[in-house]
Amino acid sequence: MVVSAPLDSDVAGAAAARLTRKIAQLVAGRLGSGARFESEPRTLDELLGAAAKKSEERGRRSVPGFVHLTPKIERGRLHVAADAHPVRRTVWSRALSRGEPGPVAHAFAQAPIDAEVRSYLPAISWAEPTVTKFDGADPDVLALACGDLDADASPDVVLMTRQRVLSIRLKDGKVERAREARWAELAPVAPVPLRQPLGFLTIVEAGPGAPRGYLDAAISDRMGSVRLDPELGLALRMQGKAVPLGRGTGCTWMSELRLGERLVACGSALDAVPLAELTRKSDAIASTVIVEPTGRARTVTALRDQGALVTRGDGEEKIVGRVGAQLAIADLDQDGAPEIATTVDVLSPKHDALEVRTLMATGTVQRRYRVAVPTGVEALAACPPDAGGVAALVLATHGEVWVVR
Amino acid sequence: MSTLSRRAFLASGIAACLGKASRVDAMGRVPVGGELRMRLPWSTRRLDPHDLFDPLAAIFSGAVADPAYARDGAGTVYPTLADGMPRIEDGQTVVRMRAGLVSAAGKTIGGRDLAWSVTRARNMGAAGLLGPLDPFVRSDPKDPLIARFGQIDPGKLALLLSSPLVAVLPVGFAPEAPDGTGPFRATPSPSKMELVRNANASRGPSQLDRVVVHAATDMADSLRAFEAGQDDVGWLGLGLHRDRAGARKFGYGEVAWVVLVTGKRAGAFGAAGVAQQLANGVPVERLHLGLDARSDVRGGSSWHGDPADVLYDGGHGQLATVARAVASKLSERGHELTARAVSTEALRRARDRGDFSLAIDVVRHPHGGPTGPLIALATADKKALGRDTGSKPPNLRYDQPLSHATTMLQLGILGGLGVHGGVVASVLLAPDRSGRGVDWGGSYKSA
């Protein structure tokens, strides 16, 4: 029997009972044919009391144990702990045990809220964005990443320059340097670098098959790519340039001064079976998995082909318009439609801006907001949800990091 | 019990991938592609980065070849083809080249090419500049990436190797088919030089697909073509009769000097320092010779020797203009000078033997620190003098005009070969990091 506790949520107005019932139903489904779920949430004490009473009534006959789920929504993430509880069968075992037994198995999982979970919560509405600025960043940032690298349920920000990869904290208006890894120690200089460098940073959060999160970093100045652990220690050197693909990365090679069209599994050779065929060369790429309210998940990739923004998903390609060199893609309002954040294709930094648009299911593009960045956007990243409201974007500009939400 | 793995709880990699635009230029990326057309009053028959007297190399050496080190406008020396700064091993200073370097023609570049290039450069234009260097430079038989330089301070060596006159060229380099690690691959010919993007470029392929440089007969040819809309670059101006609409000026310093040289047949006028006095007698600043003006010109004299020829390389249209002006301005009745075009090879022979009265020549700026220009001029006068000057630079004020420092030479500065003119609005010529000349690889053309 799978039973969920009542939902503990920092988001008001949640359809809590529906959500907890759904979670219990899904867990029961995964456990197998013998498992059932209860529709109504119950606390552990209620369950233990009920189980004890049933056990007495049945005497020596066995009373099934249960799995108790503890769902919680906090700072933009859904956390679920699961504990499997046995029930003591005999009067003697109950008498000798001095209290109820603890769980015999425990599991925990957490993930950012997506559109499916959001469908049980109040919808997020768009408002005029707020910008918080932090100074003291490295100049000439090539790439930014934002995500939960160290699995502590709060987003980490990492930036990359031509000299180093640096994890930072944004605190009291200042950029604090937490850890660094220097490119000179990570990878040799590329035999053929680019005059205008390209850099890519992707945080892959912990999950099945990856007990710890990692950071894939690639720069056209250096050979291949590197995979760094949460402490920014070198875990792996890879051929090809690691670029985002869905929730992970794929690797491609430079071709005619741009990213190639085929992505293979990082660690494979160029002629390996491709993970994705982008059909275009590009000089900027962003990718994520968009979960719809029905729970259907699809990979959406945005790339920049000679100034044109091209999106690919479900085998379809759409050209959106001309954009600048920075891209990020995420479901910022968790409604199942991806937002694309871009800069402006201008020749002068003073005309640059951050623009956020939603790719609607109908194929139209809806502008959400525009924030002028007269010092020019050097790098851009989308953060996972971490509170109520639209998820944040972080950008680097001229020695500062801005958080826009 | 296994960890819950429903898709809602799957690890969600927040993807952020960004390409960065150059801070110098744009918040979009610098455009890739396009062709640049220009014509210059200089021969396009050959290009030799080690040739002190090659004006095409003065302008385009960096497009085709790189030195092992480079020096920025602040004087900082940094590695380019080398893997780090020189270091001392077993009592010798060694340079390790970056792994995987390949020339435009596909030749592997390593320590042997560096050693060969330094030896060749020392026998040519860098004879004076490399004066402080140990006579033997050799590659390492055990490590193909290393070249050994004997006993020399590593910092000093890096500075010497940062001169474009000491560019790293593949063994067997030929100036008629120049090969190198630069952003372009060059195909020179008598009528034009084509620079095509080098996919193997060790510091990054060019942004432009191609640059086509036609050999113009004179300066007017370039300005006329630019004004008429045939070219993207107007050499030394914005048009011949009127400025081209929408064109912008560019100016990136001097990359060489045009000099007047006296030979054995000049008699008394062949004494040290006289060549500069003769050069000062040509009012370059008031004539349209396409030369950058000198500062603080002192004195000046005319030619009072026997009637004589002023030799110049006939392949260079601009030198014809200069030579005719020199001959005209310095002549006096009974002491006439006549400009006479000769081939490149003939001029070199005459100069090597001193078998001439007066000659016009080009001397490239070597970079290489404050003493570099005087060392280059001394080398252009005589190699042995250049080596002495390079080994022991005289105690002079190097912040004074260079024409004041030529008193010990049989060579005088007429004016600078500046890189300036006009470009169409869609073209941006990037400045070289040294502060002198154009970074052709970083230049671009927007649609």
Interface residues (C-beta under 8 A of the other chain):
Chain A: L26 V27 R30 V67 L78 V80 A82 A84 A105 H106 A107 F108 A109 Q110 A111 P112 D114 E116 V117 D140 V141 L142 A143 L144 A145 C146 G147 D148 P155 P188 V189 A190 P191 V192 P193 L194 R195 Q196 P197 L198 G199 F200 L201 T202 I203 V204 E205 A206 G207 P208 A210 G213 M223 V243 P244 L245 G246 R247 G248 T249 E256 L257 R258 D283 A284 I285 A286 S287 T288 V289 V291 G295 A297 R304 G307 G324 A325 Q326 L327 A328 I329 A330 T343 V344 D345 V346 L347 S348 P349 H351 D352 G376 V377 E378 A379 L380 A381 A382 C383 P384
Chain B: M1 S2 T3 L4 S5 R6 R7 A8 F9 L10 A11 S12 G13 I14 A15 A16 C17 L18 G19 K20 A21 S22 R23 D25 A26 M27 G28 R29 V30 V32 D83 R98 A99 G100 L101 V102 P183 A199 N200 A201 S202 R203 G204 P205 S206 Q207 G441 G442 S446
